[in-house]
Amino acid sequence: MNSFEISKKAARLIVLQRIEIANPLLKYLRKILGRYIFTNIITKFFLSTQKVGKKYFKIMSDEFLTIKDQIKNENNKFFLSIGGGVGGLEAVINSNLNNKNFYFIERNFISKKIKYGWGGSLNSEAYNDVFEQKNFLLNNEMKSSQINIFDYDNNKLPKLKFDIIISLLSLDYHYDFNIYEEYLREVSTQKTKIIFDTIRADYFNDIFKNVHILNTQVDTVHKSKRILCSDFKDKL
């Protein structure tokens, strides 16, 4: 596989989720016309599904390489993805690692105004479609039996113990980590690996016994860090 198979609707969602995939002209149009017109008009009519599929696959493959060594143990069977979009990273994980079960926590709407940036006390925005997400995963070599999608607003969240929890550019990016802290404590063991991006890596030394910086995003304005955390500390 060197590209994802995607629909026009999936291409639109992917560009909203990963704005770096848009070509310079589309980024310029977003800047001068505003996010609302970009979201509701430009992305509907001016995207090449083939180009988006290739670019998205390349970005997700690169993301996979940053975490591959941490997740490749064959004993890691249950993966939780929080805010993973249509699931490109999980599709790449599935094509490289065998016999995994994937659980997804997603929002099922597109915000009128989309912000890209760190922090915020509310988990109030989204740009995804859980039905399109499942179709994307099925069209890119994942079996139906592997896919478990939970709508954050309408479903009870899964309560099993996970081996790997991944939330790149979602957890602690669009909203504060603490929104999910109690839930993550419930679904983690001492060995569960939780991987996400943050600009405040030192903050998590007070929450976890183990905090390891996987890499630093030197090309971003905020110089964010991708961290791997495990083993929650007891609350004082």
Buried (B, 14 or more C-beta within 10 A) or exposed (E): EEBBBBBBBBBBBBBBBBBEBBBEEBBEBBEEEEBEEBBEEBBEEBBEBEEBBBBBBBBBBEBBEBBEEBBEEEEBEBBBBBBBBBBBBBBBBBBBBEEBBBBBBBBBBBBEEBEEEBEBEEBEBBBBBBEBBBBBBBBBBBEEEBBBBBBBEEEEBBEEEBBBBBBBBBBBBBBBBEBBBEBBEEBBEEEBBBBBBBBEBEEBEEBBEBBBEBEEBEEEEEEBBBBBBBBBEEEE
